[in-house]
Amino acid sequence: MRKALRYILILVIIGILIIGGGLGALYFVPNTFAQDDGTQVVVIEKGQTGTEIADMLFERGLIRSTQGFKLWLYLSGTNDKLQTGHYQIPNKVTVRELISLLQEGHVESIRVTIPEGYTVGDIAIVLEKNQIMKAKDFLAEAKTYVPYPYMKGTKPATYPVEGFLFPSTYEIPVGATPRDVIQMMADEMNRYLTPAVKKQIQAQHMSIHDFVTLASIVERESLFDADRPTIAGVFKKRLAHGIPLQSDATISYVLGYAKENVTIGDTQLQSPYNTYVSKGLPPGPIANPGKKALDAVLHSENTDYLYFVADKEGHNHFSKSYEEHLAAVNKIYGADTVKNSSANTEVAAQAGPNYDVAVATTEPNYNYSSAEAVEADSQYVDVEPSYKYTPTTVPAAEIPDPVPGSTQNQSSTQVTPAAPSYGNNTNNNTYVPTTTPVPESMQNVIPNAQQVPQIQVESANPAERSTLVVPSGTNNR
């Protein structure tokens, strides 16, 4: 009998050690299930229970066990001491650190990084995913609010602020409005546009609007810094000789997402943003360029190249004549895509006529913008950029009570996962899950000032560029 009791006691001790070790590991060991070292925003609402918070953290991948987390809340005496507010939590966090952050780590602002080449729609998605504001509210403001006069072009654009929201890392105050965020990002672009930069733009006979528009195309056409000044030079040469830019990046903007293989049919889409059917620059920028793309246009290479094709790693190869361009295409993609004469015919059809003849017989016009547009910008040339941003809202210390239906589940018929949406920004910042599917395209028709804002999640990937495979039409420039 004593022997049996001894075995039972040993098993109990072993069990206690295993459970204690597991709880200890859960408490002190970082969450290794996380895929990256980034952070995410968590909102603790007034009246949320420990169980509801644990379930939310588990769904976000911040904890490995809801029961283990709740047990540590109980053991640490903090089950009823978690504070409402916005929290920026590292993905790889220990339960001990997480409990500490949720007690006293609420933030007055949320750090958000906007990569180079993101569109207004992409930025709206980032803001919504970080629980700052609804994407639709940001898009609605982006259609009407223009912080600086030079942001207005001569043709209607879907989002006048497109291209002028400078890619950077921002500390956005909790409770900021869409106008606050647009102003903050537009101010950063305005800081880039120093009097010296604006004088250089004017010396090149370009308006500020056209300068940023060209930089946005260069941004979306280049993966590597070394290619950007040459690509900018190619596009400037084409503009000077009246040759269509034939940029697939502009087609992707029309479609609303970065399409990997642009077809001949895509190049025939009737839109002022399609630079295959419309000569010159599109009505406005197609993305928000970073400093390197802006500098590339400012200091572009004076080149004789007219064409370029990207290889499979994204490096561009430049050609002076159409024959050289076709040879480069064959050399890079011949084994995979250009296998017969009919394929070469398709490439030729996609690229259009041999523009070398046009270049040889046409007088170049290096006035890239209208004289009126350049003259209109002259009033801003000597204006020093502003450096101070003051939000119009007071950072929220607490989150108001949830609106009715805030715990509603996402629609089970939704095809593309939609980013979460929130209560009306002017009244509360309460989290309300989105139930409407994300539209297939942000902008798949000719831009219209009355068009309802649409977003496409897949487009928010800086690695997706429109310099891809021939003969589908992605490299014939």
Secondary structure, 3 states (H helix, E strand, C coil): CHHHHHHHHHHHHHHHHHHHHHHHHHHHCCCCCCCCCCEEEEEECCCCCHHHHHHHHHHCCCCCCHHHHHHHHHHCCCCCCCCCEEEEEECCCCHHHHHHHHHHCCCCEEEEECCCCCCHHHHHHHHHHCCCCCHHHHHHHHCCCCCCHHHCCCCCCCCCCCCCCCCCEEEEECCCCHHHHHHHHHHHHHHHCCHHHHHHHHHCCCCHHHHHHHHHHHHHHCCCHHHHHHHHHHHHHHHHCCCCCCCHHHHHHHHCCCCCCCCHHHHCCCCCCCCCCCCCCCCCCCCCCCHHHHHHHHCCCCCCCCEEEECCCCCEEEECCHHHHHHHHHHHHCCCCCCCHHHHHHHHHHHCCCHHHHHHHCCCCCCCCCHHHHHHHHHHCCCCCCCCCCCCCCCCCCCCCCCCCCCCCCCCCCCCCCCCEECCCCCCCCEECCCCCCCCCCCCCCCCCCCCCCCCHHHCCCCCCCCCCCCCCCCCC
